[in-house]
Amino acid sequence: MNETAAFYEQKIVVIPAKSRNEIHRTTRLRVAAYCRVSTDQEEQESSYEAQISYYTEKIENNAEWQMAGIFADEGITGTQAKKRPEFLRMIKLCRQRKIDLILTKSLSRFARNTVDSLNYIRELKALGIGIVFEKEQLNTLETDTEMMLTIMSCFAQAESESISKNVSWGVRQSFKNGNVPIQYAKLLGYKKGENGLPEIIPEEAEIVKEIFRSYLDGMSLKQIADTLNSRGVRTKRKKAEWQPEIVKSILVNEKYTGDALLQKTYITDCITKKSRKNNGELPMYLVKNHHEPIISRADFNRVQEEMARRSAKRSIADKLTKTEQGKYSAKYALSELLICGECGTHYRRVTWTAKGFKEIKWRCISRIQYGKKKCHCSPTVDEQELHKAIVSAINEFCEVKDDVAKALRESITEVLDSNLNGSVQAAQQRIDELARNIDELIKLATVLETAESAMSDIARFSEEMKTLREFIESEKAKQMTVQRGSAELDAILERLENEDLTMIEYDDVVVRQLIEKVTVESKDVITVTFKGGFEIRRGLDNGD
């Protein structure tokens, strides 16, 4: 080897890596600590305070460290970082390079969500920021910690899922025992009483009663909300204004009847904490007569039926045509009560203009849309004359209400008794008899000589049973209709006893309270059918 080659011979000198302390020998490490407890119960307060005190002392007693902050989320879940404001504030400072090192008790304190945990650890590691997990004795800046962190993060999430399942099981067992958790901050009309049960707040209860009464009187959810807002009435949260959704939440809340339905919703995932309505996936528990009611069960059920009825009218009108069934109108009661006597279609309110004058008329929707093709001679009705006739019918009804009530009750009792003790029972007895005959015929069908005849009889008896079952279902439906009419009659009579509904001028609210439908028989006559079934015919003067 010549001198030139020797002169250029390469040599590799290893310069050992410096420790983190050596790198920051001239400046102290900016160290932060993250603390969290999962619940805000009193027994955890000492743990929360102890963590803050411990890390404050630890950082301040280290001459090479500089306090960069103690970040603490109290009573907040660890499964979602977005719900931990102090955690997110700490991460923001890390991204601004204002923190060099984070101390925390354990992986489960840092995050129970595996994906969140690893994503934040890797992001901070890329920024040169380490996290020290004291329980696991891990530092994320050490090269051999990635696999261990992955495994332990999975364990932390599994622990969270296990805790969630245990909590859910405990809650369901509590439900089975009739223990009712109530969020009084959201429940208008009640406060927690001395005995631990809901206690009625009279002034708030009046608002609840008004909401139910207004809905049954025909007002829409929006109209009720607007009325309450116009009077300065506030929701349970005081500052919030009424919205249709808030009104609806009160109308469907069974707690106002004194009952409590438990597990109406459930958590689908302990990580996302998403809640889903329980449509039968899990059992529900109804605790009846749990506390003093504000609303009677009868009125509550009437509201639910009315909600279903209005919703059905909308869906039918949307899917079919406007002439099949009019959409519910909270503005004009007659939009859903006035019916064409010829084709059964609802009437619509229209404005006619002639010689500069406007007139309000009501016309059959089918006649408007299709002319005489589907409805040949339905008359156009003047609104003023229609209102006069309806007012007259209502006033007569109020005068003879006692006689009407007696007659209707006798009719209702007769229908119910005849159905319960007569045809329905006879039909059921015949079904039982046919079932016994079929059992015998099945035995005969196994014998070759009688098989064909037996099978023929089985088919005939089965068809008769089907017809009888359909008859029973039809009769039961009639009974339900009659019973509903009886309940409506009770409500009307109670109202007539407490209020004078005699009218001088037409009133949509009273019309909705008392009337089932108004049928236009001809250009001169209407039939007013009251709830309960009583009918009054009235003449019309249409100026002809």
C-alpha positions as CSV (number, residue, x, y, z in Angstrom):
1,M,0.0,0.0,0.0
2,N,1.5,3.3,-1.0
3,E,1.6,6.5,1.1
4,T,-1.3,8.1,-0.8
5,A,-3.6,5.2,-0.2
6,A,-2.7,5.1,3.5
7,F,-3.3,8.8,3.8
8,Y,-6.9,8.5,2.4
9,E,-7.8,5.3,4.4
10,Q,-11.4,5.8,5.9
11,K,-12.1,5.6,9.6
12,I,-15.5,5.5,11.3
13,V,-15.8,7.1,14.7
14,V,-19.0,6.4,16.6
15,I,-20.4,9.5,18.5
16,P,-22.7,8.1,21.2
17,A,-26.2,9.5,21.5
18,K,-26.9,11.9,24.2
19,S,-29.5,11.3,26.8
20,R,-32.5,13.6,26.8
21,N,-31.1,15.3,30.0
22,E,-27.8,16.0,28.2
23,I,-29.6,17.5,25.3
24,H,-31.5,19.9,27.6
25,R,-28.5,20.4,29.9
26,T,-28.5,24.1,29.2
27,T,-32.3,24.5,29.4
28,R,-34.7,22.7,31.7
29,L,-37.3,20.3,30.4
30,R,-40.7,21.7,30.2
31,V,-42.7,18.9,31.9
32,A,-46.5,18.6,32.1
33,A,-48.8,16.1,33.8
34,Y,-52.1,14.7,32.8
35,C,-54.6,13.5,35.4
36,R,-58.1,12.1,35.1
37,V,-60.8,10.3,37.1
38,S,-63.6,8.6,35.3
39,T,-66.5,9.7,37.5
40,D,-67.4,12.7,39.5
41,Q,-68.5,10.8,42.6
42,E,-67.4,12.0,46.0
43,E,-65.2,9.0,46.7
44,Q,-63.0,9.8,43.7
45,E,-62.4,13.4,44.6
46,S,-59.5,12.5,46.9
47,S,-57.9,10.5,44.0
48,Y,-58.3,13.5,41.7
49,E,-56.9,16.0,44.1
50,A,-54.1,13.6,45.1
51,Q,-53.0,13.2,41.4
52,I,-52.7,17.0,41.0
53,S,-50.8,17.4,44.3
54,Y,-48.5,14.5,43.5
55,Y,-47.4,15.7,40.0
56,T,-47.2,19.3,41.1
57,E,-44.7,18.4,43.8
58,K,-42.8,15.9,41.6
59,I,-42.2,18.4,38.8
60,E,-41.4,21.4,41.0
61,N,-38.9,19.3,43.1
62,N,-36.8,18.3,40.1
63,A,-34.2,21.0,39.4
64,E,-33.9,19.9,35.7
65,W,-37.6,20.3,35.1
66,Q,-39.8,23.3,34.5
67,M,-43.5,23.3,35.2
68,A,-45.4,23.3,31.9
69,G,-48.8,22.8,33.4
70,I,-51.1,20.3,35.2
71,F,-53.9,19.2,32.9
72,A,-56.8,17.5,34.7
73,D,-60.2,16.3,33.5
74,E,-62.6,15.5,36.3
75,G,-65.6,13.2,36.0
76,I,-65.0,12.7,32.3
77,T,-64.8,9.6,30.2
78,G,-61.5,8.5,28.8
79,T,-63.0,6.7,25.8
80,Q,-63.2,9.8,23.7
81,A,-60.6,12.5,23.5
82,K,-63.0,15.1,22.1
83,K,-64.9,15.0,25.4
84,R,-61.8,15.9,27.4
85,P,-61.1,19.6,27.1
86,E,-58.0,19.7,29.3
87,F,-56.5,16.8,27.4
88,L,-57.1,18.6,24.1
89,R,-55.6,21.8,25.5
90,M,-52.4,19.9,26.5
91,I,-52.1,18.4,23.0
92,K,-52.5,21.8,21.4
93,L,-49.6,23.2,23.5
94,C,-47.5,20.1,22.5
95,R,-48.1,21.0,18.8
96,Q,-47.0,24.5,19.6
97,R,-43.7,23.0,21.0
98,K,-44.4,24.4,24.5
99,I,-44.1,21.0,26.3
100,D,-41.2,18.5,26.2
101,L,-42.4,15.7,28.4
102,I,-45.7,14.5,29.8
103,L,-46.2,12.5,33.0
104,T,-49.3,10.4,33.6
105,K,-50.3,7.7,36.0
106,S,-51.1,4.9,33.4
107,L,-52.3,4.2,29.9
108,S,-55.9,3.9,31.1
109,R,-55.6,7.4,32.5
110,F,-54.3,8.7,29.3
111,A,-56.9,7.0,27.0
112,R,-59.0,3.9,27.0
113,N,-59.5,4.1,23.2
114,T,-56.8,2.1,21.5
115,V,-56.9,4.1,18.3
116,D,-56.9,7.5,20.1
117,S,-54.1,6.4,22.4
118,L,-51.7,5.2,19.7
119,N,-52.4,8.1,17.4
120,Y,-51.6,10.7,20.0
121,I,-48.6,8.8,21.3
122,R,-47.2,8.5,17.8
123,E,-47.9,12.2,17.0
124,L,-46.2,13.4,20.1
125,K,-43.3,11.0,19.5
126,A,-42.8,12.5,16.0
127,L,-42.6,15.9,17.7
128,G,-40.0,14.6,20.0
129,I,-42.3,14.8,23.0
130,G,-42.2,11.8,25.3
131,I,-45.0,10.4,27.6
132,V,-44.0,8.6,30.8
133,F,-46.6,6.0,32.0
134,E,-45.6,5.4,35.6
135,K,-47.6,2.3,36.3
136,E,-46.3,0.5,33.2
137,Q,-42.8,2.1,33.6
138,L,-42.8,3.0,29.9
139,N,-41.3,6.0,28.1
140,T,-42.7,6.5,24.6
141,L,-39.3,7.9,23.3
142,E,-37.6,4.6,24.0
143,T,-37.2,2.5,20.8
144,D,-38.6,-0.8,22.1
145,T,-41.9,0.5,23.5
146,E,-44.2,0.4,20.4
147,M,-45.3,-3.2,20.6
148,M,-45.8,-3.0,24.4
149,L,-47.8,0.2,24.0
150,T,-50.0,-1.4,21.4
151,I,-50.7,-4.4,23.6
152,M,-51.3,-2.3,26.8
153,S,-53.6,0.1,24.9
154,C,-55.7,-2.8,23.8
155,F,-55.8,-4.0,27.4
156,A,-57.0,-0.5,28.5
157,Q,-59.8,-0.5,25.9
158,A,-60.8,-4.0,26.9
159,E,-60.9,-2.9,30.5
160,S,-63.2,0.1,29.5
161,E,-65.5,-2.3,27.6
162,S,-65.6,-4.6,30.5
163,I,-66.4,-1.8,32.9
164,S,-69.1,-0.6,30.5
165,K,-70.7,-4.0,30.4
166,N,-70.6,-4.3,34.2
167,V,-72.2,-0.9,34.6
168,S,-74.9,-1.7,32.0
169,W,-75.7,-5.0,33.8
170,G,-75.9,-3.1,37.1
171,V,-78.2,-0.5,35.6
172,R,-80.5,-3.2,34.2
173,Q,-80.6,-5.1,37.5
174,S,-81.6,-1.8,39.1
175,F,-84.3,-1.3,36.5
176,K,-85.7,-4.8,37.3
177,N,-85.9,-3.8,40.9
178,G,-88.0,-0.7,40.0
179,N,-85.3,1.9,40.7
180,V,-86.1,4.9,38.6
181,P,-83.4,7.4,37.7
182,I,-84.9,10.8,37.0
183,Q,-83.2,13.8,35.4
184,Y,-85.1,16.6,37.2
185,A,-83.1,19.3,35.4
186,K,-85.0,18.3,32.2
187,L,-88.4,17.2,33.7
188,L,-90.8,20.1,33.8
189,G,-93.4,19.9,36.6
190,Y,-91.4,17.9,39.1
191,K,-88.6,18.3,41.6
192,K,-87.0,15.7,43.9
193,G,-89.1,15.3,47.0
194,E,-88.0,14.6,50.6
195,N,-88.9,11.0,50.2
196,G,-86.7,10.7,47.1
197,L,-89.7,10.5,44.7
198,P,-90.8,13.2,42.2
199,E,-92.8,16.0,43.8
200,I,-95.1,18.2,41.8
201,I,-94.2,21.9,41.2
202,P,-97.7,23.4,40.9
203,E,-96.8,26.4,38.6
204,E,-94.8,24.1,36.2
205,A,-97.5,21.4,36.3
206,E,-100.0,24.0,35.0
207,I,-97.8,24.5,32.0
208,V,-97.7,20.8,31.4
209,K,-101.5,20.5,31.6
210,E,-101.8,23.5,29.2
211,I,-99.6,21.7,26.7
212,F,-101.6,18.5,26.7
213,R,-104.9,20.4,26.6
214,S,-103.8,22.6,23.7
215,Y,-102.7,19.6,21.7
216,L,-106.0,17.9,22.2
217,D,-107.8,21.1,21.2
218,G,-106.1,20.9,17.8
219,M,-103.0,23.1,18.1
220,S,-99.9,22.0,16.4
221,L,-96.5,21.6,18.2
222,K,-95.3,24.8,16.7
223,Q,-98.4,26.7,17.7
224,I,-98.1,25.6,21.3
225,A,-94.4,26.5,21.3
226,D,-95.1,30.0,19.8
227,T,-97.9,30.6,22.3
228,L,-95.7,29.8,25.3
229,N,-92.8,31.9,23.9
230,S,-95.2,34.9,23.3
231,R,-96.2,34.9,27.0
232,G,-92.6,34.7,28.1
233,V,-93.0,31.2,29.5
234,R,-89.6,29.4,29.7
235,T,-88.6,25.8,29.5
236,K,-87.1,23.9,32.4
237,R,-83.7,25.3,31.4
238,K,-85.2,28.8,31.9
239,K,-83.1,30.5,29.2
240,A,-84.1,28.2,26.4
241,E,-87.1,29.1,24.3
242,W,-89.8,26.5,23.4
243,Q,-89.3,24.5,20.2
244,P,-91.7,22.0,18.7
245,E,-89.3,19.1,19.7
246,I,-89.4,20.2,23.3
247,V,-93.2,20.3,23.3
248,K,-93.3,16.8,21.7
249,S,-90.9,15.4,24.3
250,I,-93.4,16.4,27.0
251,L,-96.4,15.0,25.2
252,V,-94.8,11.5,24.9
253,N,-93.3,11.4,28.4
254,E,-95.1,8.7,30.4
255,K,-93.7,10.1,33.6
256,Y,-96.5,12.7,33.6
257,T,-99.0,9.9,34.2
258,G,-97.1,8.8,37.3
259,D,-95.5,5.9,35.5
260,A,-91.9,5.4,34.5
261,L,-90.7,3.4,31.4
262,L,-87.1,2.3,31.9
263,Q,-84.4,1.5,29.2
264,K,-86.1,3.5,26.4
265,T,-82.6,4.0,25.0
266,Y,-79.3,2.2,25.3
267,I,-75.6,2.7,24.5
268,T,-74.5,0.8,21.4
269,D,-70.7,1.3,21.9
270,C,-68.8,2.3,25.0
271,I,-66.2,4.1,22.9
272,T,-68.5,6.4,20.8
273,K,-71.1,6.5,23.6
274,K,-73.8,6.6,20.8
275,S,-77.3,6.2,22.1
276,R,-80.0,4.4,20.2
277,K,-83.8,4.2,20.7
278,N,-84.8,0.8,22.2
279,N,-87.1,-0.7,19.6
280,G,-87.2,-4.1,21.3
281,E,-83.6,-5.0,21.1
282,L,-83.5,-4.9,24.9
283,P,-86.2,-5.4,27.5
284,M,-88.0,-2.4,28.9
285,Y,-89.5,-2.1,32.4
286,L,-92.6,-0.1,33.2
287,V,-93.0,1.0,36.8
288,K,-96.6,1.9,37.3
289,N,-97.9,4.3,39.9
290,H,-94.3,5.3,40.8
291,H,-95.2,8.9,41.7
292,E,-98.1,11.4,41.7
293,P,-99.4,12.1,38.2
294,I,-99.9,15.5,36.5
295,I,-101.9,14.1,33.5
296,S,-104.5,11.3,33.6
297,R,-103.7,8.1,31.6
298,A,-106.8,8.7,29.6
299,D,-105.7,12.1,28.4
300,F,-102.1,10.8,27.8
301,N,-103.5,7.9,25.7
302,R,-105.7,10.3,23.7
303,V,-102.7,12.5,22.9
304,Q,-100.7,9.4,21.6
305,E,-103.7,8.4,19.5
306,E,-104.0,12.0,18.1
307,M,-100.3,12.0,17.3
308,A,-100.6,8.8,15.4
309,R,-103.7,10.0,13.6
310,R,-102.1,13.2,12.5
311,S,-99.0,11.4,11.4
312,A,-101.1,8.8,9.4
313,K,-102.9,11.6,7.6
314,R,-99.6,13.1,6.5
315,S,-98.2,9.9,5.3
316,I,-101.4,8.8,3.4
317,A,-101.6,12.2,1.8
318,D,-98.0,12.1,0.7
319,K,-98.0,8.5,-0.6
320,L,-101.4,8.6,-2.3
321,T,-103.2,11.8,-3.3
322,K,-104.6,14.8,-1.5
323,T,-108.1,13.6,-2.3
324,E,-107.7,10.4,-0.4
325,Q,-107.2,12.1,3.0
326,G,-106.3,15.7,3.7
327,K,-103.2,16.5,5.7
328,Y,-103.8,17.6,9.3
329,S,-104.3,21.4,9.5
330,A,-103.9,23.2,12.8
331,K,-105.1,26.4,11.2
332,Y,-108.6,25.4,10.0
333,A,-110.5,22.7,11.9
334,L,-112.8,22.1,8.9
335,S,-109.9,21.1,6.7
336,E,-110.1,17.6,8.2
337,L,-113.7,17.6,9.4
338,L,-115.7,18.7,6.4
339,I,-116.5,15.8,4.1
340,C,-118.3,15.5,0.8
341,G,-121.4,13.4,1.1
342,E,-121.2,12.1,-2.4
343,C,-117.5,10.9,-2.7
344,G,-116.3,11.0,0.9
345,T,-113.4,13.4,0.0
346,H,-112.4,16.3,2.3
347,Y,-113.3,19.8,1.5
348,R,-110.7,22.6,1.0
349,R,-110.9,26.3,1.8
350,V,-110.6,28.5,-1.3
351,T,-110.8,32.2,-1.9
352,W,-112.9,33.5,-4.8
353,T,-112.5,37.1,-6.2
354,A,-115.4,38.6,-8.1
355,K,-115.8,42.3,-9.0
356,G,-113.1,43.3,-6.5
357,F,-114.7,41.4,-3.6
358,K,-113.2,38.3,-1.9
359,E,-115.4,35.4,-0.8
360,I,-114.3,32.4,1.2
361,K,-115.8,29.1,0.0
362,W,-115.3,25.4,0.7
363,R,-115.1,23.0,-2.2
364,C,-114.7,19.2,-2.5
365,I,-111.0,18.5,-3.3
366,S,-111.9,15.7,-5.7
367,R,-114.1,18.1,-7.6
368,I,-111.4,20.8,-7.7
369,Q,-108.8,18.3,-9.0
370,Y,-110.8,16.2,-11.4
371,G,-114.0,18.2,-12.1
372,K,-117.2,16.1,-12.5
373,K,-115.2,13.0,-13.5
374,K,-115.1,11.6,-10.0
375,C,-117.6,13.8,-8.1
376,H,-120.6,14.8,-10.1
377,C,-122.6,17.2,-8.0
378,S,-120.9,18.2,-4.8
379,P,-121.9,21.7,-3.9
380,T,-119.7,24.7,-3.1
381,V,-120.4,26.0,0.4
382,D,-120.1,29.5,1.7
383,E,-117.9,29.7,4.8
384,Q,-120.1,32.2,6.7
385,E,-123.3,30.1,6.2
386,L,-121.3,26.9,7.1
387,H,-120.1,28.5,10.3
388,K,-123.6,29.7,11.2
389,A,-125.0,26.1,10.7
390,I,-122.3,24.6,12.8
391,V,-122.7,27.1,15.6
392,S,-126.4,26.4,15.7
393,A,-125.8,22.6,15.9
394,I,-123.3,23.0,18.7
395,N,-125.7,25.2,20.7
396,E,-128.4,22.7,20.3
397,F,-126.1,19.9,21.4
398,C,-125.1,21.8,24.5
399,E,-128.8,22.3,25.4
400,V,-129.8,18.6,25.1
401,K,-126.5,17.2,26.3
402,D,-128.1,15.3,29.2
403,D,-130.6,13.5,26.9
404,V,-127.9,12.9,24.4
405,A,-125.6,11.4,27.0
406,K,-128.3,9.0,28.3
407,A,-129.2,7.8,24.8
408,L,-125.6,7.3,23.7
409,R,-124.7,5.4,26.9
410,E,-127.7,3.1,26.5
411,S,-126.6,2.5,22.9
412,I,-122.9,1.9,23.8
413,T,-123.9,-0.5,26.6
414,E,-126.2,-2.4,24.3
415,V,-123.5,-2.8,21.7
416,L,-120.8,-3.9,24.1
417,D,-123.1,-6.3,25.9
418,S,-124.3,-7.9,22.7
419,N,-120.8,-8.3,21.4
420,L,-119.3,-9.7,24.6
421,N,-122.1,-12.0,25.5
422,G,-123.5,-13.0,22.1
423,S,-121.9,-13.3,18.7
424,V,-118.2,-13.2,19.8
425,Q,-118.6,-15.9,22.4
426,A,-120.6,-18.0,20.0
427,A,-118.0,-17.7,17.3
428,Q,-115.2,-18.6,19.8
429,Q,-117.2,-21.7,20.9
430,R,-117.6,-22.8,17.3
431,I,-113.8,-22.4,16.7
432,D,-113.1,-24.6,19.8
433,E,-115.5,-27.2,18.5
434,L,-114.0,-27.2,15.0
435,A,-110.5,-27.5,16.5
436,R,-111.6,-30.7,18.4
437,N,-113.1,-32.1,15.2
438,I,-110.0,-31.4,13.2
439,D,-107.9,-33.3,15.9
440,E,-110.2,-36.3,15.4
441,L,-110.0,-36.0,11.6
442,I,-106.2,-36.0,11.7
443,K,-106.3,-39.5,13.2
444,L,-108.7,-40.7,10.5
445,A,-106.4,-39.2,7.8
446,T,-103.7,-41.7,8.8
447,V,-106.0,-44.6,7.7
448,L,-106.0,-45.2,4.0
449,E,-109.7,-45.9,3.6
450,T,-110.8,-42.6,5.3
451,A,-107.9,-40.3,4.4
452,E,-109.5,-38.6,1.4
453,S,-112.8,-37.8,3.2
454,A,-110.9,-36.7,6.3
455,M,-108.6,-34.3,4.4
456,S,-111.6,-32.8,2.7
457,D,-113.4,-32.1,6.0
458,I,-110.2,-30.7,7.5
459,A,-109.9,-28.2,4.7
460,R,-113.6,-27.2,5.1
461,F,-113.4,-26.8,8.8
462,S,-110.1,-24.8,8.6
463,E,-111.7,-22.4,6.2
464,E,-114.7,-22.0,8.5
465,M,-112.3,-21.3,11.4
466,K,-110.5,-18.7,9.4
467,T,-113.8,-16.9,8.6
468,L,-114.8,-17.0,12.3
469,R,-111.5,-15.6,13.4
470,E,-111.8,-12.7,10.9
471,F,-115.3,-12.1,12.3
472,I,-114.1,-12.0,15.9
473,E,-111.3,-9.6,15.0
474,S,-113.8,-7.4,13.2
475,E,-116.2,-7.4,16.2
476,K,-113.3,-6.6,18.6
477,A,-112.4,-3.6,16.4
478,K,-116.0,-2.4,16.6
479,Q,-115.8,-2.8,20.4
480,M,-112.7,-0.7,20.5
481,T,-114.3,2.0,18.4
482,V,-117.3,2.0,20.7
483,Q,-115.2,2.1,23.8
484,R,-113.2,5.0,22.3
485,G,-116.4,6.8,21.5
486,S,-117.5,6.3,25.1
487,A,-114.2,7.7,26.4
488,E,-114.6,10.7,24.1
489,L,-118.2,11.2,25.3
490,D,-117.0,11.2,28.9
491,A,-114.4,13.8,28.1
492,I,-116.9,16.0,26.2
493,L,-119.5,15.8,29.0
494,E,-116.9,16.6,31.6
495,R,-115.9,19.6,29.6
496,L,-119.5,20.7,29.2
497,E,-120.0,20.5,33.0
498,N,-117.0,22.6,33.7
499,E,-117.2,25.1,30.8
500,D,-120.0,26.9,28.9
501,L,-119.3,25.9,25.2
502,T,-122.4,27.7,23.9
503,M,-121.2,29.7,20.9
504,I,-122.0,33.2,19.6
505,E,-119.3,33.1,17.0
506,Y,-117.6,30.2,15.3
507,D,-114.5,28.9,17.2
508,D,-112.2,26.3,15.7
509,V,-111.1,25.1,19.1
510,V,-114.6,24.3,20.3
511,V,-115.3,22.6,16.9
512,R,-112.4,20.3,17.4
513,Q,-113.4,19.5,21.0
514,L,-116.9,18.5,20.1
515,I,-117.2,17.4,16.5
516,E,-116.2,14.2,14.8
517,K,-117.1,15.3,11.2
518,V,-119.4,17.5,9.2
519,T,-120.9,16.0,6.1
520,V,-122.1,18.1,3.2
521,E,-125.3,16.3,2.1
522,S,-126.4,18.9,-0.5
523,K,-126.2,22.6,-1.2
524,D,-128.9,23.1,1.4
525,V,-128.1,20.6,4.2
526,I,-125.1,19.5,6.4
527,T,-125.0,16.7,9.0
528,V,-122.9,17.5,12.1
529,T,-121.7,14.3,13.8
530,F,-120.5,14.9,17.4
531,K,-117.9,12.8,19.1
532,G,-119.8,9.8,20.6
533,G,-121.9,9.5,17.5
534,F,-124.8,12.0,18.0
535,E,-125.9,13.7,14.8
536,I,-127.7,17.0,14.1
537,R,-128.8,18.1,10.6
538,R,-128.8,21.8,9.7
539,G,-129.9,23.8,6.7
540,L,-127.6,26.1,4.7
541,D,-128.4,29.4,3.1
542,N,-126.0,29.7,0.2
543,G,-127.8,32.7,-1.3
544,D,-129.5,30.8,-4.1
